[in-house]
Amino acid sequence: MFITLEGIEGSGKSTQLPAIAAHLEQLGHTCLSTKEPGGTQVGEQIRAILLDPGNTDLDAMAELLLYQADRAQHANRVIRPALAAGKTVICDRFVDSTVVYQGAARGISADLITEINRMVLGDLKPDITFLLDLSPELGLSRAWRQIESGSRMRGESRFEQERQKFHEKVRQGYLALAEKEPERIRIIDAHGPQDEVGAAIKGKLEQLLK
Ligand code: TMP
């Protein structure tokens, strides 16, 4: 089974992921937790370029292709082998991030992104995606609090530097995707405290596993 978590900055994906993995392990699944960008050694190097706030002049097409390079390495070296070995893969961000950040927010054509995704992934697709939905005001204030307190690296804040309008487009892009694929993409209200969000995810997960 292949599960992905999606959402704007500060939506709490990285906090929820270990709890989901622990819950599934208890139910007898062997889990592999991973993330994009940066789920491989090469990917960590690509991530550093992509999230460096000093790279203010990164071209949108160069950005798109760097995310896809990271994904090709990750899908072929980590995700496919783990799924083939019968593991449950839980990934912090995947292809929907590209559709909304590079597509809906940066304005690259959806057809082009779909075509590149097909080249990179073939038929690899998440079975379930949890979309942690919250307002950009709250998400960004949480993300900046993490940066100020040192729990998130300032050297990875290129997207937090984007204006609120950009993050609103990302949020709307996600909600539009969820409307198109309601079976795969389950919306979780992420405005509340972490334990409430975690309980909502577990509830949906158990329904889906039945
Ligand atoms: P995160 O790992 O802390 O969520 O940061 C990753 C950043 O990269 C986040 O701002 C979203 C962005 N991103 C894209 O723009 N496109 C993508 O395809 C992916 C995977 C992430």
Residues whose N, C-alpha, C, O or C-beta is under 5 A from the ligand:
A	BS01	TMP	E36 P37 Y67 R93 F94 S97 T98 Y101 F159
